[in-house]
Amino acid sequence: MSYDRAFRNVAAIVSGASRLGADAVSASLKRHLGPSIALRVHSVSSSEEATAAARDAVGNADTVIAMGGDGTVADVATGIFGSDAVLGIVPAG
């Protein structure tokens, strides 16, 4: 996968327990990634939701960002395991 391709379709999985809210995350990512990036933000409230959201995201996203604590990162990594998606990590637990 080329570097350029990795950032065209991005999904962010945000823990509901994160010190940052999904709205703030979405606004910040859109501002930093730019208008040419397709971004979907998913707010989750459980380990199962995070893993399921990550599994669903790899159908459309080249990069899946885990935003939360260690548990969220592990859940998202589990969800994308075996796919070609790139894992991004933003510590916000």
N, C-alpha and C positions, 0 to 999 in steps of 0.2 A: 504494500500500500504506500502510495506516495504521501509526502507531508501535506501537499495541497488537498488531496482527497480526504484526508483525515479530519478536515475542519469545514466541510461543506454542510453536513447534517449532524447536528449536535443535540444530544439529550442530556439534561441535567436532572439527576435524582437528588432531591433535597429532603433531608430529614426534617420532620415536623418539630423535632426537639432541638433543631439547630438554633444557635443564637441569632441567625439571620433568617428572615422570612423568605418564602418563595417569591414574593413580589419584588423584594429588594434584589434577590439573586437574579431574577429574570432581567430586571432593568440594568443591572451592572453587566451581565454577560452580553446583552444586546449592544450596550454601549461599547464594550471592549472588542467584541467579535465583529461588529459591523453588519451592514444590511445584506451582504451577500451570503450570510450564514443562516441556514434554517435551524431555528432553535425551538426545542420543546422542553418545558420545565414541568417536572412531576414532583409534587409534594407527597411524601409518604409518612405514615405514622406507625409502621411496624416493620419488623425484619422481613416478613413474608411479602409485604407490599413492595419493599425496596427491591427484593430479588425478582418479583414478578414484573415490576416496572422496567427493570434493566433487561429482562428477557424480551419483553415487548419492544423495548427501544432498539435493540439490535436489528430489528426488521427494517428500520428506516434510518437509523443513525450510524454514522461512521465512528463517532466519538461519543462515549458516555461518561459524563462527569458525575462523580460521587461527591456530594457536599454534605458533610456531617462529621460524625465521630468515627472511631475505629469500626464500630458495628455496621454503620452504613457503608463504609468502604468495603468491608468484607462481603456484605450482602450484594452490593452491586457487582463486585468482582465475581461472585458466584453466579450471578445472573447472566453475565456476558461470557463466562468461561466457554471456550470452544468456538467462539465466533471470531470474526476478523476485526471487531470493534476495538478501538483504542480506549484505554481507561485513563480518565483524568481525575485527579484528586484535589479537592479544595477542603482543607481542614476547617471545620466550623462546628465542632462538637461542643 
